[in-house]
Amino acid sequence: MKLVYFAWVRERIGRPEETLDLPPEVATVADLVAWLKDRGEEYAYAFETEGVVRAAVDRVHAKPGTSLSGAREVAFFPPMTGG
């Protein structure tokens, strides 16, 4: 699965994107975040505060419980402010 990181999420992880083979137990966005946090300190730092980082699955905003079944891309980004 392709993972894309934006803004300070990208800066904390140290790369703009990556393609990973996810284990079968990673079924939702929340599962993916938990799995990523265990991959290293840069991921733990990026996702340290629950609920702050937003996700989009195949370019559609997604909640933590959103299924990853059939998904090709997950993007992570910080909350945005308007102006």
A tleap script that builds the chain and sets N, CA, C and O, in Angstrom:
source leaprc.protein.ff14SB
mol = sequence {
  NMET LYS LEU VAL TYR PHE ALA TRP VAL ARG
  GLU ARG ILE GLY ARG PRO GLU GLU THR LEU
  ASP LEU PRO PRO GLU VAL ALA THR VAL ALA
  ASP LEU VAL ALA TRP LEU LYS ASP ARG GLY
  GLU GLU TYR ALA TYR ALA PHE GLU THR GLU
  GLY VAL VAL ARG ALA ALA VAL ASP ARG VAL
  HIE ALA LYS PRO GLY THR SER LEU SER GLY
  ALA ARG GLU VAL ALA PHE PHE PRO PRO MET
  THR GLY CGLY
}
set mol.1.N position { 0.841 -1.168 0.000 }
set mol.1.CA position { 0.000 0.000 0.000 }
set mol.1.C position { 0.890 1.237 0.000 }
set mol.1.O position { 1.936 1.277 0.648 }
set mol.2.N position { 0.452 2.225 -0.733 }
set mol.2.CA position { 1.195 3.484 -0.782 }
set mol.2.C position { 0.727 4.369 0.368 }
set mol.2.O position { -0.469 4.584 0.565 }
set mol.3.N position { 1.702 4.877 1.122 }
set mol.3.CA position { 1.432 5.813 2.196 }
set mol.3.C position { 2.078 7.141 1.830 }
set mol.3.O position { 3.234 7.189 1.408 }
set mol.4.N position { 1.324 8.210 1.997 }
set mol.4.CA position { 1.797 9.547 1.643 }
set mol.4.C position { 1.693 10.423 2.890 }
set mol.4.O position { 0.696 10.377 3.610 }
set mol.5.N position { 2.729 11.218 3.134 }
set mol.5.CA position { 2.786 12.060 4.322 }
set mol.5.C position { 2.926 13.525 3.900 }
set mol.5.O position { 3.697 13.850 2.998 }
set mol.6.N position { 2.169 14.399 4.563 }
set mol.6.CA position { 2.181 15.818 4.230 }
set mol.6.C position { 2.592 16.676 5.426 }
set mol.6.O position { 2.418 16.285 6.580 }
set mol.7.N position { 3.140 17.847 5.125 }
set mol.7.CA position { 3.478 18.904 6.094 }
set mol.7.C position { 4.367 18.364 7.217 }
set mol.7.O position { 5.344 17.666 6.944 }
set mol.8.N position { 4.041 18.677 8.478 }
set mol.8.CA position { 4.932 18.265 9.561 }
set mol.8.C position { 4.921 16.758 9.801 }
set mol.8.O position { 5.846 16.236 10.424 }
set mol.9.N position { 3.910 16.051 9.330 }
set mol.9.CA position { 3.928 14.586 9.424 }
set mol.9.C position { 5.097 14.070 8.581 }
set mol.9.O position { 5.858 13.210 9.026 }
set mol.10.N position { 5.233 14.594 7.371 }
set mol.10.CA position { 6.344 14.228 6.479 }
set mol.10.C position { 7.683 14.585 7.123 }
set mol.10.O position { 8.621 13.789 7.087 }
set mol.11.N position { 7.773 15.763 7.704 }
set mol.11.CA position { 9.023 16.192 8.331 }
set mol.11.C position { 9.412 15.279 9.490 }
set mol.11.O position { 10.587 14.945 9.646 }
set mol.12.N position { 8.455 14.881 10.289 }
set mol.12.CA position { 8.758 14.025 11.441 }
set mol.12.C position { 9.149 12.613 11.013 }
set mol.12.O position { 10.038 12.003 11.606 }
set mol.13.N position { 8.483 12.098 9.985 }
set mol.13.CA position { 8.791 10.744 9.522 }
set mol.13.C position { 10.066 10.738 8.677 }
set mol.13.O position { 10.819 9.764 8.684 }
set mol.14.N position { 10.299 11.830 7.954 }
set mol.14.CA position { 11.544 11.950 7.191 }
set mol.14.C position { 11.441 11.497 5.751 }
set mol.14.O position { 12.460 11.289 5.092 }
set mol.15.N position { 10.227 11.342 5.252 }
set mol.15.CA position { 10.044 10.978 3.842 }
set mol.15.C position { 8.644 11.398 3.393 }
set mol.15.O position { 7.722 11.444 4.207 }
set mol.16.N position { 8.482 11.701 2.119 }
set mol.16.CA position { 7.174 12.140 1.630 }
set mol.16.C position { 6.193 10.989 1.389 }
set mol.16.O position { 4.979 11.168 1.475 }
set mol.17.N position { 6.736 9.812 1.085 }
set mol.17.CA position { 5.859 8.666 0.823 }
set mol.17.C position { 6.668 7.382 0.896 }
set mol.17.O position { 7.899 7.397 0.908 }
set mol.18.N position { 5.944 6.272 0.945 }
set mol.18.CA position { 6.570 4.956 0.914 }
set mol.18.C position { 5.509 3.928 0.539 }
set mol.18.O position { 4.311 4.172 0.686 }
set mol.19.N position { 5.955 2.795 0.060 }
set mol.19.CA position { 5.061 1.694 -0.255 }
set mol.19.C position { 5.424 0.538 0.656 }
set mol.19.O position { 6.570 0.088 0.682 }
set mol.20.N position { 4.429 0.054 1.410 }
set mol.20.CA position { 4.655 -0.991 2.393 }
set mol.20.C position { 3.672 -2.135 2.206 }
set mol.20.O position { 2.546 -1.927 1.755 }
set mol.21.N position { 4.099 -3.336 2.552 }
set mol.21.CA position { 3.209 -4.484 2.636 }
set mol.21.C position { 2.691 -4.535 4.064 }
set mol.21.O position { 3.463 -4.736 5.001 }
set mol.22.N position { 1.396 -4.355 4.231 }
set mol.22.CA position { 0.812 -4.335 5.563 }
set mol.22.C position { 0.467 -5.748 6.013 }
set mol.22.O position { 0.032 -6.570 5.206 }
set mol.23.N position { 0.658 -6.032 7.294 }
set mol.23.CA position { 0.264 -7.337 7.803 }
set mol.23.C position { -1.266 -7.474 7.789 }
set mol.23.O position { -1.973 -6.467 7.814 }
set mol.24.N position { -1.770 -8.688 7.748 }
set mol.24.CA position { -3.217 -8.902 7.659 }
set mol.24.C position { -4.019 -8.297 8.803 }
set mol.24.O position { -5.191 -7.966 8.625 }
set mol.25.N position { -3.411 -8.148 9.967 }
set mol.25.CA position { -4.151 -7.607 11.109 }
set mol.25.C position { -4.372 -6.095 11.018 }
set mol.25.O position { -5.107 -5.535 11.832 }
set mol.26.N position { -3.763 -5.442 10.062 }
set mol.26.CA position { -3.977 -4.004 9.853 }
set mol.26.C position { -5.180 -3.849 8.933 }
set mol.26.O position { -5.059 -3.920 7.710 }
set mol.27.N position { -6.354 -3.634 9.548 }
set mol.27.CA position { -7.604 -3.612 8.793 }
set mol.27.C position { -8.244 -2.231 8.688 }
set mol.27.O position { -9.070 -1.995 7.807 }
set mol.28.N position { -7.867 -1.318 9.584 }
set mol.28.CA position { -8.473 0.017 9.607 }
set mol.28.C position { -7.384 1.086 9.664 }
set mol.28.O position { -6.204 0.786 9.849 }
set mol.29.N position { -7.803 2.330 9.503 }
set mol.29.CA position { -6.862 3.447 9.629 }
set mol.29.C position { -6.234 3.441 11.019 }
set mol.29.O position { -5.028 3.649 11.148 }
set mol.30.N position { -7.025 3.207 12.053 }
set mol.30.CA position { -6.492 3.174 13.418 }
set mol.30.C position { -5.467 2.056 13.581 }
set mol.30.O position { -4.440 2.246 14.232 }
set mol.31.N position { -5.740 0.895 12.994 }
set mol.31.CA position { -4.774 -0.207 13.038 }
set mol.31.C position { -3.467 0.195 12.361 }
set mol.31.O position { -2.382 -0.121 12.849 }
set mol.32.N position { -3.582 0.891 11.237 }
set mol.32.CA position { -2.400 1.319 10.499 }
set mol.32.C position { -1.567 2.292 11.324 }
set mol.32.O position { -0.343 2.172 11.378 }
set mol.33.N position { -2.219 3.243 11.958 }
set mol.33.CA position { -1.489 4.211 12.797 }
set mol.33.C position { -0.776 3.486 13.931 }
set mol.33.O position { 0.391 3.766 14.204 }
set mol.34.N position { -1.457 2.564 14.590 }
set mol.34.CA position { -0.837 1.812 15.685 }
set mol.34.C position { 0.358 1.009 15.183 }
set mol.34.O position { 1.395 0.959 15.846 }
set mol.35.N position { 0.223 0.391 14.037 }
set mol.35.CA position { 1.306 -0.398 13.456 }
set mol.35.C position { 2.497 0.484 13.087 }
set mol.35.O position { 3.649 0.126 13.332 }
set mol.36.N position { 2.198 1.649 12.490 }
set mol.36.CA position { 3.273 2.572 12.123 }
set mol.36.C position { 4.012 3.070 13.358 }
set mol.36.O position { 5.238 3.184 13.334 }
set mol.37.N position { 3.296 3.368 14.428 }
set mol.37.CA position { 3.931 3.867 15.655 }
set mol.37.C position { 4.962 2.882 16.198 }
set mol.37.O position { 5.925 3.282 16.853 }
set mol.38.N position { 4.761 1.605 15.926 }
set mol.38.CA position { 5.701 0.577 16.381 }
set mol.38.C position { 6.890 0.390 15.435 }
set mol.38.O position { 7.808 -0.368 15.746 }
set mol.39.N position { 6.884 1.065 14.295 }
set mol.39.CA position { 7.959 0.906 13.319 }
set mol.39.C position { 9.220 1.693 13.656 }
set mol.39.O position { 10.283 1.414 13.101 }
set mol.40.N position { 9.122 2.661 14.545 }
set mol.40.CA position { 10.302 3.447 14.894 }
set mol.40.C position { 9.930 4.751 15.557 }
set mol.40.O position { 8.772 5.168 15.551 }
set mol.41.N position { 10.939 5.390 16.132 }
set mol.41.CA position { 10.672 6.613 16.891 }
set mol.41.C position { 10.159 7.752 16.028 }
set mol.41.O position { 9.403 8.593 16.512 }
set mol.42.N position { 10.555 7.801 14.749 }
set mol.42.CA position { 10.060 8.874 13.884 }
set mol.42.C position { 8.550 8.756 13.659 }
set mol.42.O position { 7.849 9.766 13.601 }
set mol.43.N position { 8.056 7.531 13.532 }
set mol.43.CA position { 6.618 7.315 13.380 }
set mol.43.C position { 5.894 7.585 14.695 }
set mol.43.O position { 4.838 8.217 14.712 }
set mol.44.N position { 6.458 7.113 15.779 }
set mol.44.CA position { 5.863 7.358 17.096 }
set mol.44.C position { 5.746 8.858 17.353 }
set mol.44.O position { 4.750 9.321 17.910 }
set mol.45.N position { 6.760 9.612 16.948 }
set mol.45.CA position { 6.746 11.064 17.113 }
set mol.45.C position { 5.657 11.704 16.237 }
set mol.45.O position { 4.936 12.591 16.696 }
set mol.46.N position { 5.540 11.266 15.003 }
set mol.46.CA position { 4.550 11.840 14.088 }
set mol.46.C position { 3.120 11.597 14.563 }
set mol.46.O position { 2.251 12.450 14.387 }
set mol.47.N position { 2.879 10.439 15.163 }
set mol.47.CA position { 1.528 10.065 15.579 }
set mol.47.C position { 1.358 10.075 17.098 }
set mol.47.O position { 0.485 9.390 17.631 }
set mol.48.N position { 2.196 10.854 17.796 }
set mol.48.CA position { 2.212 10.807 19.249 }
set mol.48.C position { 0.912 11.249 19.912 }
set mol.48.O position { 0.565 10.721 20.969 }
set mol.49.N position { 0.195 12.180 19.341 }
set mol.49.CA position { -1.043 12.669 19.946 }
set mol.49.C position { -2.232 12.086 19.186 }
set mol.49.O position { -2.485 12.434 18.033 }
set mol.50.N position { -2.952 11.195 19.856 }
set mol.50.CA position { -4.094 10.524 19.233 }
set mol.50.C position { -5.090 11.538 18.661 }
set mol.50.O position { -5.426 12.528 19.311 }
set mol.51.N position { -5.545 11.280 17.460 }
set mol.51.CA position { -6.595 12.078 16.861 }
set mol.51.C position { -6.177 13.382 16.211 }
set mol.51.O position { -7.025 14.074 15.648 }
set mol.52.N position { -4.901 13.745 16.266 }
set mol.52.CA position { -4.474 15.011 15.668 }
set mol.52.C position { -4.244 14.846 14.169 }
set mol.52.O position { -4.731 15.652 13.377 }
set mol.53.N position { -3.518 13.826 13.779 }
set mol.53.CA position { -3.218 13.597 12.368 }
set mol.53.C position { -4.469 13.062 11.667 }
set mol.53.O position { -5.122 12.140 12.157 }
set mol.54.N position { -4.787 13.644 10.534 }
set mol.54.CA position { -5.937 13.233 9.736 }
set mol.54.C position { -5.483 12.251 8.668 }
set mol.54.O position { -4.300 12.172 8.335 }
set mol.55.N position { -6.454 11.499 8.134 }
set mol.55.CA position { -6.141 10.511 7.098 }
set mol.55.C position { -7.132 10.624 5.949 }
set mol.55.O position { -8.269 11.066 6.117 }
set mol.56.N position { -6.666 10.214 4.787 }
set mol.56.CA position { -7.526 10.074 3.614 }
set mol.56.C position { -7.203 8.719 2.992 }
set mol.56.O position { -6.038 8.375 2.791 }
set mol.57.N position { -8.240 7.967 2.694 }
set mol.57.CA position { -8.074 6.671 2.042 }
set mol.57.C position { -8.528 6.837 0.601 }
set mol.57.O position { -9.680 7.182 0.336 }
set mol.58.N position { -7.623 6.591 -0.314 }
set mol.58.CA position { -7.888 6.800 -1.740 }
set mol.58.C position { -8.515 8.168 -1.993 }
set mol.58.O position { -9.487 8.306 -2.735 }
set mol.59.N position { -7.921 9.170 -1.350 }
set mol.59.CA position { -8.260 10.595 -1.519 }
set mol.59.C position { -9.615 11.010 -0.961 }
set mol.59.O position { -10.163 12.042 -1.348 }
set mol.60.N position { -10.154 10.200 -0.046 }
set mol.60.CA position { -11.399 10.539 0.633 }
set mol.60.C position { -11.108 10.592 2.124 }
set mol.60.O position { -10.559 9.642 2.682 }
set mol.61.N position { -11.470 11.699 2.780 }
set mol.61.CA position { -11.224 11.823 4.213 }
set mol.61.C position { -11.778 10.603 4.931 }
set mol.61.O position { -12.865 10.119 4.614 }
set mol.62.N position { -11.013 10.112 5.908 }
set mol.62.CA position { -11.379 8.868 6.572 }
set mol.62.C position { -11.264 9.003 8.087 }
set mol.62.O position { -10.399 9.711 8.604 }
set mol.63.N position { -12.148 8.312 8.776 }
set mol.63.CA position { -12.114 8.247 10.236 }
set mol.63.C position { -11.245 7.070 10.658 }
set mol.63.O position { -10.927 6.211 9.836 }
set mol.64.N position { -10.856 7.020 11.927 }
set mol.64.CA position { -9.997 5.928 12.384 }
set mol.64.C position { -10.553 4.524 12.118 }
set mol.64.O position { -9.785 3.591 11.886 }
set mol.65.N position { -11.850 4.372 12.150 }
set mol.65.CA position { -12.447 3.061 11.934 }
set mol.65.C position { -12.644 2.676 10.479 }
set mol.65.O position { -13.165 1.598 10.194 }
set mol.66.N position { -12.236 3.538 9.549 }
set mol.66.CA position { -12.406 3.264 8.125 }
set mol.66.C position { -11.591 2.039 7.710 }
set mol.66.O position { -10.414 1.911 8.048 }
set mol.67.N position { -12.236 1.156 6.980 }
set mol.67.CA position { -11.587 -0.067 6.497 }
set mol.67.C position { -10.552 0.256 5.422 }
set mol.67.O position { -10.727 1.177 4.625 }
set mol.68.N position { -9.481 -0.517 5.419 }
set mol.68.CA position { -8.455 -0.393 4.388 }
set mol.68.C position { -8.617 -1.451 3.292 }
set mol.68.O position { -7.805 -1.518 2.369 }
set mol.69.N position { -9.637 -2.256 3.390 }
set mol.69.CA position { -9.865 -3.314 2.411 }
set mol.69.C position { -10.005 -2.721 1.007 }
set mol.69.O position { -10.871 -1.882 0.759 }
set mol.70.N position { -9.160 -3.158 0.116 }
set mol.70.CA position { -9.191 -2.688 -1.265 }
set mol.70.C position { -8.544 -1.330 -1.494 }
set mol.70.O position { -8.465 -0.873 -2.635 }
set mol.71.N position { -8.083 -0.681 -0.442 }
set mol.71.CA position { -7.477 0.653 -0.585 }
set mol.71.C position { -6.114 0.541 -1.257 }
set mol.71.O position { -5.384 -0.432 -1.068 }
set mol.72.N position { -5.792 1.561 -2.045 }
set mol.72.CA position { -4.494 1.616 -2.716 }
set mol.72.C position { -3.565 2.642 -2.084 }
set mol.72.O position { -2.344 2.511 -2.164 }
set mol.73.N position { -4.152 3.680 -1.446 }
set mol.73.CA position { -3.334 4.765 -0.892 }
set mol.73.C position { -3.958 5.310 0.386 }
set mol.73.O position { -5.175 5.466 0.491 }
set mol.74.N position { -3.097 5.593 1.344 }
set mol.74.CA position { -3.523 6.301 2.564 }
set mol.74.C position { -2.599 7.503 2.713 }
set mol.74.O position { -1.376 7.370 2.680 }
set mol.75.N position { -3.200 8.669 2.876 }
set mol.75.CA position { -2.441 9.901 3.085 }
set mol.75.C position { -2.666 10.379 4.505 }
set mol.75.O position { -3.776 10.294 5.031 }
set mol.76.N position { -1.609 10.881 5.123 }
set mol.76.CA position { -1.699 11.432 6.474 }
set mol.76.C position { -1.279 12.895 6.433 }
set mol.76.O position { -0.301 13.258 5.780 }
set mol.77.N position { -2.035 13.729 7.143 }
set mol.77.CA position { -1.760 15.158 7.148 }
set mol.77.C position { -2.255 15.771 8.447 }
set mol.77.O position { -3.172 15.243 9.075 }
set mol.78.N position { -1.647 16.893 8.857 }
set mol.78.CA position { -2.112 17.566 10.073 }
set mol.78.C position { -3.417 18.296 9.804 }
set mol.78.O position { -3.798 18.481 8.648 }
set mol.79.N position { -4.107 18.713 10.865 }
set mol.79.CA position { -5.326 19.494 10.662 }
set mol.79.C position { -5.007 20.774 9.883 }
set mol.79.O position { -3.933 21.357 10.030 }
set mol.80.N position { -5.941 21.187 9.074 }
set mol.80.CA position { -5.740 22.383 8.255 }
set mol.80.C position { -6.589 23.512 8.799 }
set mol.80.O position { -7.673 23.295 9.340 }
set mol.81.N position { -6.079 24.710 8.648 }
set mol.81.CA position { -6.847 25.884 9.035 }
set mol.81.C position { -7.182 26.659 7.777 }
set mol.81.O position { -6.415 26.668 6.814 }
set mol.82.N position { -8.308 27.293 7.794 }
set mol.82.CA position { -8.740 28.064 6.627 }
set mol.82.C position { -8.271 29.488 6.708 }
set mol.82.O position { -7.798 29.954 7.744 }
set mol.83.N position { -8.409 30.162 5.615 }
set mol.83.CA position { -8.000 31.558 5.616 }
set mol.83.C position { -8.425 32.243 4.378 }
set mol.83.O position { -8.162 33.434 4.210 }
savepdb mol mol.pdb
quit
